[in-house]
């Protein structure tokens, strides 16, 4: 029995360090920290952090992909308990500029070619 993939974009398992900041409805930073990606697609990431991230916040991410830093905003779709007392949050990208989109696609294509 096969399962049909429901995602629009391919996800690559990739562990990249990142910095995140959570913004309230007034644009004020309410929490920030470090985390890492567990997987990446053109439309979002699975983020691992030491604390849960509430879905009421907009999340600003600075992700390191090889020599490039990408700044992008997203919204938390879900958060769940992960391994070793950490938390996993599905982040859907909200907005990005064309250069960021190009870098994401380039990274994903290169990563897929390795596998």
Beta strands, then each sheet from edge to edge (+ up, - down):
strand 1: 12-13
strand 2: 17-23
strand 3: 29-40
strand 4: 44-49
strand 5: 58-65
strand 6: 68-81
strand 7: 87-95
sheet 1: 1+ 3- 2+ 5- 6+ 7- 4+
end
